[in-house]
Amino acid sequence: MAVELSYAKGSIQEAARELGVDPGRISKWRQRHKKTDQNLPLNSTLTDEQQQIRRLQRELREAQMERDILKKAVSIFSKTDGKYSDL
């Protein structure tokens, strides 16, 4: 998910800062992710069911990433400094 976030943000540094991890670690994960993707067969060689499974897995990863980002945002905004507690 960190790899996907780094691609979505367009910056390894920005994703690392948001997640609180070392940018070098995300770079290594991205390299490993590229190697894994190269070993997967092309969509044209997959059956309809396999293509649907890959699509659903991709959608699930995206939904999980969005959920995790929202959880992090909620935790950040719930750390109030008293300014908005009267609302």
C-alpha positions as CSV (number, residue, x, y, z in Angstrom):
1,M,0.0,0.0,0.0
2,A,2.9,2.3,0.6
3,V,4.1,1.7,-2.9
4,E,0.7,2.5,-4.3
5,L,0.5,5.7,-2.2
6,S,3.9,6.8,-3.4
7,Y,2.7,6.5,-7.0
8,A,-0.6,8.2,-6.2
9,K,1.3,11.1,-4.5
10,G,3.8,11.2,-7.3
11,S,6.6,11.4,-4.7
12,I,8.3,8.8,-2.6
13,Q,9.4,11.5,-0.1
14,E,5.8,12.8,0.3
15,A,4.4,9.3,0.9
16,A,7.3,8.5,3.3
17,R,6.6,11.6,5.3
18,E,2.8,10.9,5.4
19,L,3.4,7.3,6.5
20,G,6.3,8.1,8.8
21,V,8.8,5.7,7.1
22,D,12.2,6.1,5.5
23,P,12.0,7.1,1.8
24,G,14.7,4.5,1.0
25,R,12.5,1.7,2.3
26,I,9.7,2.8,-0.1
27,S,12.2,2.9,-2.9
28,K,13.2,-0.7,-2.2
29,W,9.5,-1.7,-2.0
30,R,8.9,-0.1,-5.4
31,Q,11.8,-1.9,-7.0
32,R,10.5,-5.2,-5.6
33,H,7.0,-4.4,-6.7
34,K,8.2,-3.8,-10.3
35,K,10.0,-7.2,-10.3
36,T,6.9,-8.9,-9.1
37,D,4.7,-7.2,-11.8
38,Q,7.1,-8.3,-14.5
39,N,6.6,-12.0,-13.6
40,L,2.8,-11.7,-14.1
41,P,1.4,-12.8,-17.4
42,L,-0.2,-10.2,-19.7
43,N,-3.9,-9.7,-19.5
44,S,-4.4,-11.2,-23.0
45,T,-3.2,-14.6,-21.8
46,L,-5.5,-14.6,-18.8
47,T,-8.9,-16.2,-18.8
48,D,-12.0,-13.9,-18.1
49,E,-12.2,-15.2,-14.6
50,Q,-8.5,-14.5,-13.9
51,Q,-8.8,-11.0,-15.4
52,Q,-11.8,-10.4,-13.1
53,I,-9.9,-11.6,-10.1
54,R,-7.0,-9.2,-10.9
55,R,-9.4,-6.3,-11.4
56,L,-11.2,-7.1,-8.1
57,Q,-7.8,-7.4,-6.3
58,R,-6.7,-4.1,-7.6
59,E,-10.0,-2.5,-6.5
60,L,-9.7,-4.0,-3.1
61,R,-6.1,-2.7,-2.7
62,E,-7.3,0.8,-3.7
63,A,-10.2,0.7,-1.3
64,Q,-7.9,-0.5,1.5
65,M,-5.5,2.2,0.8
66,E,-8.2,4.9,0.8
67,R,-9.6,3.4,4.1
68,D,-6.1,3.6,5.7
69,I,-5.6,7.2,4.5
70,L,-9.0,8.2,6.0
71,K,-8.2,6.4,9.3
72,K,-4.9,8.3,9.4
73,A,-6.7,11.6,8.7
74,V,-9.3,11.0,11.4
75,S,-6.5,10.3,13.9
76,I,-4.7,13.5,12.9
77,F,-7.9,15.6,13.1
78,S,-9.0,14.0,16.4
79,K,-5.9,15.2,18.1
80,T,-7.4,18.6,18.8
81,D,-5.7,21.5,20.5
82,G,-8.9,22.8,22.0
83,K,-9.7,25.2,19.1
84,Y,-12.6,23.2,17.7
85,S,-13.8,21.3,20.7
86,D,-16.7,23.7,21.3
87,L,-18.3,23.0,17.9
